[in-house]
């Protein structure tokens, strides 16, 4: 698979910026609310731990057939980071599949930021050689289900590690 690299994506209010280690300090604050981890598990990272994690993410997948793409979400008018979006791209049969995820810091939730970022990401992916977009969402996470729906994904009957698989085919 030829590597697909994260590129800057702009939407009406947001800039999705390719992840850099320098984002760790600000993102540690954005992701500091333990409530963010209720459905996905884990706990907030310190800036140092996040910096190390970002270094590993930026280095890329050890599997050359998998691309890790990660962005921070910048709210343009306020000039601050508000969350992240990501896509893991791999072959699925003869197709390229992108598994996406998003998180918005608690202070910025309820403002449509995750929806706008996810739509921007899916739109960008539709211009790449990706045929399928999926997300895995906890069945009780209504906000993420709403984001997935707004990004054009629909729930399937498939489950993955206690989460529902959502799906969207990209027509060529």
Backbone as ProteinMPNN parsed JSONL, in Angstrom:
{"seq_chain_A": "XXXXXXXXXXXXXXXXXXXXXXXXXXXXXXXXXXXXXXXXXXXXXXXXXXXXXXXXXXXXXXXXXXXXXXXXXXXXXXXXXXXXXXXXXXXXXXXXXXXXXXXXXXXXXXXXXXXXXXXXXXXXXXXXXXXXXXXXXXXXXXXXXXXXXXXXXXXXXXXXXXXXXXXXXXXX", "coords_chain_A": {"N_chain_A": [[0.854, -1.177, 0.0], [0.568, 2.171, -0.875], [1.712, 4.817, 1.088], [-0.502, 6.901, 2.817], [-0.571, 10.169, 3.793], [-1.268, 12.333, 6.545], [-2.8, 15.407, 5.952], [-3.252, 18.958, 6.213], [-6.55, 19.967, 6.945], [-9.271, 21.986, 6.261], [-12.279, 23.266, 7.568], [-15.461, 24.915, 7.888], [-15.256, 26.229, 10.46], [-13.013, 25.12, 11.565], [-9.584, 23.978, 11.772], [-8.0, 21.104, 10.898], [-5.161, 19.835, 11.97], [-2.175, 18.18, 11.086], [-0.851, 15.922, 13.441], [1.632, 16.858, 15.817], [4.47, 16.49, 17.959], [4.769, 18.73, 19.514], [2.198, 19.508, 20.099], [1.449, 18.248, 22.393], [1.532, 19.417, 25.026], [-0.583, 21.398, 25.125], [-2.686, 19.704, 24.363], [-2.788, 17.902, 26.475], [-4.113, 19.339, 28.434], [-6.577, 19.733, 27.107], [-7.534, 17.118, 26.978], [-7.886, 16.382, 29.614], [-10.061, 15.789, 31.288], [-11.388, 13.248, 33.211], [-13.884, 12.159, 32.573], [-14.001, 11.964, 29.822], [-13.093, 9.467, 29.19], [-14.92, 7.566, 29.784], [-16.347, 5.848, 28.031], [-14.366, 4.84, 26.36], [-12.3, 3.939, 27.863], [-9.259, 4.026, 29.841], [-7.244, 6.816, 30.993], [-6.587, 10.309, 31.662], [-3.557, 11.549, 30.178], [-0.328, 12.669, 31.272], [1.438, 15.655, 30.237], [4.051, 14.82, 29.492], [3.776, 12.019, 29.11], [1.909, 12.053, 27.067], [3.391, 13.33, 25.095], [5.334, 11.346, 24.573], [3.629, 9.33, 23.632], [2.604, 10.614, 21.353], [4.963, 10.804, 19.859], [5.369, 8.092, 19.199], [3.04, 7.639, 17.698], [3.372, 9.41, 15.554], [5.64, 8.34, 14.402], [4.576, 6.208, 13.108], [2.809, 3.23, 12.036], [4.1, 0.008, 12.868], [3.559, -1.886, 11.035], [3.894, -2.028, 7.659], [1.732, -2.076, 5.971], [-0.229, -0.609, 7.065], [-1.497, 2.592, 7.718], [-1.173, 5.249, 9.956], [-3.005, 8.012, 10.681], [-3.22, 11.13, 12.106], [-4.749, 13.937, 13.627], [-4.926, 17.142, 15.212], [-7.598, 19.133, 16.436], [-8.257, 22.384, 15.689], [-9.9, 25.186, 16.803], [-10.635, 27.743, 14.931], [-11.471, 30.548, 15.317], [-11.138, 30.899, 18.065], [-8.56, 30.18, 18.39], [-7.511, 27.872, 19.605], [-6.71, 24.484, 20.569], [-8.996, 21.762, 20.447], [-9.55, 19.062, 20.401], [-9.191, 15.775, 18.895], [-8.908, 13.978, 15.768], [-8.739, 10.879, 14.027], [-7.465, 8.456, 11.702], [-7.076, 5.152, 10.798], [-5.646, 3.425, 8.301], [-5.99, 0.654, 6.212], [-5.669, -2.378, 4.232], [-8.59, -4.117, 3.28], [-9.607, -6.902, 2.162], [-9.873, -6.309, -1.22], [-10.117, -3.647, -0.979], [-9.395, -0.34, 0.372], [-9.635, 0.451, 3.707], [-10.71, 2.766, 6.098], [-10.492, 3.29, 9.448], [-12.023, 5.308, 11.684], [-11.869, 7.785, 14.341], [-12.759, 10.045, 16.992], [-12.398, 12.725, 19.345], [-13.522, 15.197, 21.534], [-12.613, 17.777, 23.677], [-14.032, 18.273, 26.927], [-14.878, 21.045, 27.574], [-15.589, 22.001, 25.062], [-17.574, 20.497, 24.028], [-20.823, 19.795, 22.62], [-21.026, 21.819, 20.789], [-20.924, 21.202, 18.163], [-18.436, 20.65, 17.159], [-17.063, 18.137, 17.039], [-18.717, 16.868, 15.167], [-18.389, 18.516, 12.878], [-15.635, 18.203, 12.493], [-15.423, 15.4, 12.07], [-16.986, 15.134, 9.751], [-15.401, 16.693, 8.016], [-13.075, 15.135, 7.996], [-14.037, 12.677, 6.886], [-14.86, 13.624, 4.391], [-12.358, 14.412, 3.35], [-11.097, 11.888, 3.324], [-12.649, 10.703, 1.368], [-11.556, 11.704, -0.905], [-9.234, 10.398, -1.115], [-7.66, 7.2, -1.876], [-9.572, 5.555, -0.556], [-12.102, 3.223, 0.124], [-13.925, 2.442, 2.05], [-15.261, 3.531, 5.135], [-15.119, 3.183, 8.584], [-16.3, 3.146, 11.982], [-16.065, 2.474, 15.456], [-18.341, 2.322, 17.997], [-19.416, 2.766, 21.294], [-22.414, 1.3, 22.477], [-23.979, 2.873, 24.2], [-23.136, 5.419, 23.847], [-24.401, 8.1, 22.924], [-23.801, 10.65, 21.873], [-21.516, 10.221, 20.243], [-22.672, 8.46, 18.422], [-24.434, 10.2, 17.149], [-22.579, 11.924, 15.933], [-21.326, 10.135, 14.153], [-23.525, 9.47, 12.518], [-24.057, 11.987, 11.372], [-21.768, 12.205, 9.849], [-22.269, 10.486, 7.865], [-22.153, 7.771, 8.337], [-23.518, 4.538, 9.061], [-25.072, 2.401, 11.487], [-24.133, -1.035, 11.93], [-24.867, -4.579, 12.187], [-22.728, -5.692, 13.342], [-20.333, -6.321, 15.924], [-17.554, -5.132, 17.835], [-15.29, -5.703, 20.203], [-17.162, -4.973, 22.251], [-18.331, -2.762, 21.128], [-20.374, -1.126, 18.668], [-20.124, -1.569, 15.192], [-19.895, 0.933, 12.844], [-20.557, 2.073, 9.516], [-19.567, 3.269, 6.279], [-19.743, 3.402, 2.821], [-17.669, 4.571, 0.233], [-18.407, 5.981, -2.7], [-17.155, 5.622, -5.95]], "CA_chain_A": [[0.0, 0.0, 0.0], [1.291, 3.439, -0.815], [1.38, 5.5, 2.33], [-1.314, 8.109, 2.786], [-0.113, 11.024, 4.887], [-2.204, 13.353, 7.022], [-2.617, 16.76, 5.43], [-4.146, 19.919, 6.86], [-7.928, 19.975, 6.443], [-10.017, 23.129, 6.787], [-13.739, 23.285, 7.464], [-15.973, 26.269, 8.105], [-14.735, 26.819, 11.694], [-11.923, 24.329, 12.132], [-8.407, 23.497, 11.058], [-7.501, 19.823, 11.365], [-3.729, 19.963, 11.743], [-1.447, 16.946, 11.353], [-0.32, 15.843, 14.8], [3.052, 17.075, 16.09], [4.817, 16.308, 19.373], [4.587, 20.024, 20.187], [0.797, 19.658, 20.503], [1.194, 17.468, 23.612], [1.284, 20.248, 26.212], [-1.945, 21.929, 25.065], [-3.649, 18.604, 24.298], [-2.924, 17.308, 27.805], [-5.199, 20.089, 29.063], [-7.832, 19.457, 26.375], [-7.954, 15.742, 27.247], [-7.645, 16.143, 31.038], [-11.258, 15.413, 32.042], [-11.557, 11.79, 33.265], [-15.165, 11.765, 31.972], [-13.782, 11.664, 28.403], [-12.658, 8.081, 29.046], [-15.993, 6.706, 30.286], [-16.717, 4.834, 27.034], [-13.215, 4.297, 25.644], [-11.328, 3.434, 28.813], [-8.043, 4.802, 30.014], [-7.242, 7.978, 31.876], [-5.802, 11.4, 31.067], [-2.099, 11.456, 30.187], [0.457, 13.865, 31.582], [2.061, 16.166, 29.007], [5.201, 14.001, 29.122], [3.28, 10.746, 28.575], [1.283, 12.356, 25.781], [4.497, 13.601, 24.167], [5.878, 10.032, 24.185], [2.611, 8.672, 22.808], [2.574, 11.288, 20.055], [6.159, 10.405, 19.119], [5.1, 6.762, 18.644], [2.001, 7.755, 16.676], [3.949, 10.097, 14.405], [6.58, 7.401, 13.77], [3.766, 5.372, 12.227], [2.571, 1.829, 12.351], [5.193, -0.901, 12.541], [3.094, -2.674, 9.891], [3.935, -1.145, 6.491], [0.443, -2.114, 5.275], [-1.171, 0.188, 7.85], [-1.133, 4.004, 7.886], [-1.789, 5.953, 11.08], [-3.154, 9.432, 10.401], [-3.72, 11.786, 13.315], [-4.87, 15.388, 13.562], [-5.539, 17.893, 16.303], [-8.663, 20.021, 15.97], [-8.051, 23.765, 16.144], [-11.044, 26.08, 16.606], [-9.944, 28.883, 14.317], [-11.797, 31.838, 15.926], [-10.62, 30.97, 19.428], [-7.127, 29.911, 18.336], [-7.119, 26.846, 20.569], [-6.977, 23.092, 20.234], [-10.211, 21.314, 21.127], [-9.707, 17.614, 20.343], [-8.443, 15.053, 17.869], [-9.522, 12.973, 14.891], [-7.719, 9.969, 13.528], [-7.861, 7.421, 10.744], [-6.136, 4.056, 10.575], [-5.981, 2.95, 6.96], [-5.417, -0.658, 5.899], [-6.393, -3.148, 3.231], [-9.647, -5.029, 3.694], [-9.867, -7.53, 0.869], [-9.279, -5.508, -2.296], [-10.418, -2.241, -0.697], [-8.742, 0.351, 1.477], [-10.583, 0.751, 4.758], [-10.261, 3.746, 7.091], [-11.2, 3.246, 10.717], [-11.892, 6.664, 12.211], [-12.275, 8.065, 15.72], [-12.699, 11.467, 17.332], [-12.657, 13.108, 20.732], [-13.547, 16.64, 21.761], [-12.495, 18.097, 25.093], [-15.303, 18.582, 27.593], [-15.351, 22.428, 27.462], [-16.009, 22.335, 23.696], [-18.637, 19.581, 23.604], [-22.144, 20.382, 22.414], [-20.93, 22.953, 19.866], [-20.835, 20.696, 16.791], [-17.036, 20.56, 16.735], [-16.776, 16.756, 16.633], [-19.453, 16.615, 13.93], [-17.728, 19.225, 11.78], [-14.326, 17.576, 12.274], [-15.633, 14.071, 11.474], [-17.408, 15.355, 8.357], [-14.229, 17.137, 7.276], [-12.198, 13.978, 7.827], [-14.639, 11.742, 5.925], [-14.78, 14.277, 3.083], [-10.964, 14.296, 2.913], [-10.861, 10.473, 3.006], [-13.333, 10.376, 0.11], [-10.681, 12.145, -1.998], [-8.091, 9.488, -1.083], [-8.082, 5.917, -2.452], [-10.286, 4.803, 0.47], [-13.44, 2.824, -0.311], [-14.804, 2.171, 3.184], [-14.968, 4.211, 6.397], [-15.809, 2.563, 9.715], [-16.032, 3.623, 13.338], [-16.603, 1.585, 16.482], [-18.944, 3.221, 18.979], [-20.098, 2.125, 22.417], [-23.86, 1.429, 22.234], [-24.599, 3.898, 25.056], [-22.52, 6.737, 23.58], [-25.32, 8.753, 21.996], [-23.156, 11.779, 21.198], [-20.695, 9.686, 19.149], [-23.584, 7.93, 17.399], [-24.917, 11.361, 16.398], [-21.473, 12.379, 15.089], [-21.185, 9.152, 13.066], [-24.664, 9.652, 11.615], [-23.844, 13.238, 10.633], [-20.661, 11.987, 8.91], [-22.737, 9.58, 6.824], [-21.993, 6.364, 8.691], [-24.715, 3.896, 9.594], [-24.719, 1.26, 12.334], [-24.296, -2.375, 11.375], [-25.149, -5.59, 13.207], [-21.444, -6.227, 13.785], [-19.782, -5.813, 17.176], [-16.108, -5.252, 17.973], [-14.862, -5.386, 21.566], [-18.234, -4.314, 22.983], [-18.804, -1.573, 20.424], [-21.072, -1.347, 17.393], [-19.385, -1.12, 14.006], [-20.592, 1.845, 11.948], [-19.983, 1.862, 8.189], [-19.943, 4.098, 5.128], [-19.024, 3.118, 1.571], [-17.398, 5.752, -0.572], [-18.659, 5.664, -4.124], [-16.172, 6.142, -6.91]], "C_chain_A": [[0.893, 1.231, 0.0], [0.795, 4.195, 0.414], [0.551, 6.746, 2.054], [-0.896, 8.928, 4.001], [-1.195, 12.03, 5.262], [-1.814, 14.7, 6.435], [-3.57, 17.678, 6.18], [-5.497, 19.906, 6.154], [-8.612, 21.177, 7.073], [-11.508, 22.934, 6.557], [-14.18, 24.716, 7.761], [-15.336, 26.944, 9.325], [-13.427, 26.223, 12.174], [-10.752, 24.164, 11.183], [-8.042, 22.166, 11.7], [-6.031, 19.801, 10.976], [-3.05, 18.626, 11.996], [-0.76, 17.011, 12.719], [1.183, 16.068, 14.832], [3.278, 16.896, 17.588], [4.562, 17.593, 20.151], [3.139, 20.267, 20.613], [0.53, 19.044, 21.882], [0.831, 18.333, 24.815], [-0.16, 20.767, 26.22], [-2.983, 20.812, 25.077], [-3.809, 17.909, 25.645], [-4.031, 18.025, 28.584], [-6.547, 19.795, 28.432], [-8.402, 18.103, 26.789], [-7.887, 15.384, 28.731], [-8.859, 15.692, 31.84], [-11.418, 13.892, 32.041], [-12.87, 11.309, 32.628], [-15.02, 11.424, 30.485], [-13.511, 10.182, 28.17], [-13.715, 7.078, 29.494], [-16.324, 5.578, 29.311], [-15.507, 4.16, 26.403], [-12.152, 3.706, 26.568], [-10.101, 4.326, 28.887], [-8.248, 5.964, 30.965], [-6.424, 9.073, 31.208], [-4.299, 11.16, 31.204], [-1.488, 12.763, 30.674], [1.01, 14.405, 30.265], [3.243, 15.308, 28.547], [4.767, 12.676, 28.51], [2.638, 10.96, 27.208], [2.34, 12.639, 24.722], [5.097, 12.279, 23.671], [4.903, 9.281, 23.277], [2.566, 9.287, 21.419], [3.805, 10.938, 19.224], [5.955, 9.043, 18.461], [4.069, 6.836, 17.509], [2.567, 8.373, 15.397], [4.934, 9.192, 13.669], [5.849, 6.443, 12.842], [3.692, 3.932, 12.684], [3.803, 0.991, 12.032], [4.836, -1.818, 11.359], [3.06, -1.77, 8.67], [2.624, -1.138, 5.69], [-0.62, -1.278, 5.988], [-0.63, 1.611, 7.963], [-1.901, 4.579, 9.066], [-1.813, 7.431, 10.728], [-3.833, 10.079, 11.604], [-3.686, 13.293, 13.15], [-5.307, 15.918, 14.922], [-6.569, 18.827, 15.671], [-8.412, 21.405, 16.56], [-9.296, 24.572, 15.8], [-10.466, 27.43, 16.194], [-10.209, 30.192, 15.048], [-11.222, 31.996, 17.331], [-9.128, 30.667, 19.489], [-6.65, 28.86, 19.317], [-7.421, 25.46, 20.025], [-8.15, 22.608, 21.066], [-10.39, 19.804, 21.135], [-8.848, 17.015, 19.253], [-9.388, 14.272, 16.964], [-8.392, 12.096, 14.382], [-8.326, 8.991, 12.536], [-6.726, 6.407, 10.672], [-6.55, 3.416, 9.262], [-5.233, 1.648, 6.687], [-6.234, -1.317, 4.8], [-7.438, -4.022, 3.913], [-10.119, -5.705, 2.416], [-9.144, -6.743, -0.202], [-9.457, -4.012, -2.061], [-9.479, -1.676, 0.358], [-9.824, 0.779, 2.448], [-9.952, 1.755, 5.714], [-11.131, 3.605, 8.33], [-10.952, 4.585, 11.401], [-12.354, 6.744, 13.665], [-12.1, 9.554, 15.958], [-12.89, 11.623, 18.83], [-12.584, 14.629, 20.798], [-13.479, 16.869, 23.266], [-13.816, 18.579, 25.671], [-15.756, 20.038, 27.427], [-15.918, 22.79, 26.079], [-17.116, 21.416, 23.189], [-19.96, 20.316, 23.473], [-22.143, 21.563, 21.465], [-20.784, 22.509, 18.411], [-19.41, 20.539, 16.277], [-16.701, 19.15, 16.268], [-17.472, 16.424, 15.321], [-18.762, 17.266, 12.743], [-16.373, 18.592, 11.459], [-14.475, 16.211, 11.601], [-16.092, 14.195, 10.019], [-16.226, 15.784, 7.492], [-13.272, 15.991, 6.996], [-12.753, 13.013, 6.783], [-14.615, 12.334, 4.513], [-13.365, 14.163, 2.517], [-10.647, 12.857, 2.51], [-11.507, 10.078, 1.685], [-12.532, 10.827, -1.107], [-9.375, 11.348, -2.044], [-8.554, 8.153, -1.696], [-8.766, 4.984, -1.442], [-11.688, 4.478, -0.044], [-14.437, 2.675, 0.842], [-14.319, 2.947, 4.405], [-15.776, 3.516, 7.482], [-15.433, 3.287, 11.007], [-16.633, 2.599, 14.284], [-17.051, 2.447, 17.65], [-19.672, 2.414, 20.046], [-21.607, 2.338, 22.245], [-24.557, 2.487, 23.08], [-24.067, 5.3, 24.77], [-23.328, 7.459, 22.498], [-24.679, 9.906, 21.236], [-22.294, 11.286, 20.034], [-21.554, 9.076, 18.051], [-24.128, 9.068, 16.544], [-23.835, 11.898, 15.465], [-21.316, 11.438, 13.898], [-22.304, 9.298, 12.048], [-24.469, 10.896, 10.757], [-22.729, 13.106, 9.601], [-21.019, 10.954, 7.85], [-22.531, 8.105, 7.105], [-23.306, 5.828, 9.242], [-24.298, 2.694, 10.439], [-24.954, -0.056, 11.599], [-24.711, -3.313, 12.509], [-23.867, -6.182, 13.787], [-20.979, -5.534, 15.06], [-18.278, -6.041, 17.186], [-15.735, -4.782, 19.375], [-15.901, -4.55, 22.323], [-18.78, -3.055, 22.335], [-19.471, -1.972, 19.104], [-20.213, -0.798, 16.266], [-20.323, -0.27, 13.15], [-19.857, 1.837, 10.626], [-20.465, 2.924, 7.199], [-19.077, 3.671, 3.935], [-18.852, 4.418, 0.822], [-17.514, 5.354, -2.03], [-17.614, 6.328, -4.989], [-16.795, 6.289, -8.279]], "O_chain_A": [[1.848, 1.324, 0.771], [-0.397, 4.198, 0.724], [0.87, 7.539, 1.169], [-0.875, 8.415, 5.12], [-1.938, 12.513, 4.408], [-0.641, 15.076, 6.428], [-4.58, 17.225, 6.719], [-5.574, 19.843, 4.927], [-8.541, 21.368, 8.287], [-11.937, 22.494, 5.491], [-13.349, 25.618, 7.871], [-14.92, 28.1, 9.242], [-12.797, 26.756, 13.088], [-10.903, 24.203, 9.962], [-7.801, 22.102, 12.905], [-5.695, 19.755, 9.793], [-3.314, 17.991, 13.017], [-0.17, 18.026, 13.09], [1.92, 15.546, 13.995], [2.372, 17.126, 18.388], [4.181, 17.547, 21.32], [2.886, 21.161, 21.421], [-0.518, 19.302, 22.474], [-0.099, 18.0, 25.549], [-0.877, 20.595, 27.206], [-4.03, 20.938, 25.713], [-4.881, 17.374, 25.927], [-4.796, 17.388, 29.309], [-7.545, 19.627, 29.133], [-9.616, 17.957, 26.934], [-7.836, 14.203, 29.075], [-8.701, 15.249, 32.977], [-11.569, 13.298, 30.973], [-12.951, 10.162, 32.189], [-15.833, 10.673, 29.945], [-13.687, 9.694, 27.054], [-13.444, 5.88, 29.576], [-16.56, 4.45, 29.744], [-15.608, 3.019, 25.954], [-11.217, 3.05, 26.109], [-9.936, 5.256, 28.097], [-9.27, 6.079, 31.641], [-5.651, 8.799, 30.29], [-3.832, 10.634, 32.214], [-2.072, 13.833, 30.502], [1.045, 13.678, 29.273], [3.42, 15.092, 27.348], [5.326, 12.249, 27.499], [2.806, 10.144, 26.301], [2.191, 12.227, 23.572], [5.34, 12.121, 22.475], [5.303, 8.675, 22.283], [2.498, 8.57, 20.421], [3.701, 10.79, 18.006], [6.323, 8.852, 17.302], [4.218, 6.171, 16.484], [2.274, 7.913, 14.294], [5.049, 9.268, 12.446], [6.438, 5.924, 11.894], [4.408, 3.491, 13.584], [4.477, 1.238, 11.032], [5.713, -2.443, 10.763], [2.271, -0.826, 8.637], [2.434, -0.282, 4.826], [-1.775, -1.243, 5.564], [0.546, 1.815, 8.265], [-3.118, 4.421, 9.168], [-0.765, 8.036, 10.502], [-4.886, 9.629, 12.057], [-2.733, 13.856, 12.612], [-5.978, 15.223, 15.684], [-6.426, 19.252, 14.524], [-8.363, 21.572, 17.779], [-9.699, 24.635, 14.638], [-9.888, 28.153, 17.005], [-9.255, 30.897, 15.377], [-10.862, 33.1, 17.738], [-8.497, 30.872, 20.526], [-5.525, 28.932, 19.812], [-8.266, 25.283, 19.147], [-8.298, 22.981, 22.23], [-11.291, 19.3, 21.807], [-7.913, 17.639, 18.751], [-10.514, 13.95, 17.343], [-7.238, 12.52, 14.314], [-9.531, 8.738, 12.535], [-5.561, 6.77, 10.504], [-7.67, 2.925, 9.126], [-4.024, 1.547, 6.896], [-7.339, -0.88, 4.476], [-7.198, -4.59, 4.978], [-10.93, -5.151, 1.675], [-7.935, -6.529, -0.11], [-8.994, -3.199, -2.862], [-8.856, -2.41, 1.125], [-10.814, 1.397, 2.056], [-8.79, 1.609, 6.096], [-12.349, 3.777, 8.272], [-9.807, 4.951, 11.664], [-13.112, 5.904, 14.149], [-11.386, 10.237, 15.224], [-13.469, 10.761, 19.492], [-11.709, 15.258, 20.202], [-14.2, 16.232, 24.033], [-14.615, 19.215, 24.983], [-16.936, 20.259, 27.157], [-16.644, 23.775, 25.946], [-17.549, 21.542, 22.044], [-20.189, 21.331, 24.131], [-23.158, 22.25, 21.341], [-20.549, 23.334, 17.527], [-19.202, 20.317, 15.084], [-16.109, 18.983, 15.202], [-16.888, 15.771, 14.456], [-18.573, 16.626, 11.709], [-16.007, 18.46, 10.291], [-13.737, 15.898, 10.666], [-15.636, 13.444, 9.157], [-16.064, 15.302, 6.371], [-12.724, 15.882, 5.9], [-12.023, 12.577, 5.893], [-14.373, 11.613, 3.545], [-13.192, 13.853, 1.338], [-10.009, 12.622, 1.484], [-10.987, 9.227, 0.963], [-12.8, 10.381, -2.222], [-8.52, 11.587, -2.896], [-9.737, 8.003, -2.002], [-8.559, 3.771, -1.473], [-12.377, 5.345, -0.581], [-15.647, 2.769, 0.637], [-13.12, 3.014, 4.676], [-16.974, 3.286, 7.321], [-14.395, 3.942, 11.102], [-17.607, 1.93, 13.941], [-16.264, 3.202, 18.222], [-20.441, 1.502, 19.742], [-22.036, 3.44, 21.904], [-25.633, 2.954, 22.705], [-24.508, 6.266, 25.393], [-22.98, 7.429, 21.317], [-24.989, 10.114, 20.064], [-22.333, 11.869, 18.951], [-21.207, 9.164, 16.874], [-24.268, 8.911, 15.331], [-24.129, 12.284, 14.334], [-21.189, 11.892, 12.76], [-22.056, 9.255, 10.843], [-24.693, 10.859, 9.547], [-22.734, 13.809, 8.591], [-20.179, 10.585, 7.03], [-22.711, 7.272, 6.217], [-24.103, 6.57, 9.817], [-23.294, 2.043, 10.148], [-25.85, -0.172, 10.763], [-24.883, -2.883, 13.65], [-23.922, -7.076, 14.631], [-21.196, -4.338, 15.256], [-17.784, -7.017, 16.621], [-15.854, -3.599, 19.691], [-15.564, -3.549, 22.954], [-19.603, -2.356, 22.927], [-19.166, -3.011, 18.517], [-19.649, 0.292, 16.368], [-21.412, -0.71, 12.78], [-18.646, 1.616, 10.602], [-21.596, 3.405, 7.268], [-17.852, 3.592, 4.031], [-19.753, 5.255, 0.774], [-16.789, 4.484, -2.513], [-17.244, 7.48, -4.762], [-16.124, 6.713, -9.22]]}, "name": "protein", "num_of_chains": 1, "seq": "XXXXXXXXXXXXXXXXXXXXXXXXXXXXXXXXXXXXXXXXXXXXXXXXXXXXXXXXXXXXXXXXXXXXXXXXXXXXXXXXXXXXXXXXXXXXXXXXXXXXXXXXXXXXXXXXXXXXXXXXXXXXXXXXXXXXXXXXXXXXXXXXXXXXXXXXXXXXXXXXXXXXXXXXXXXX"}
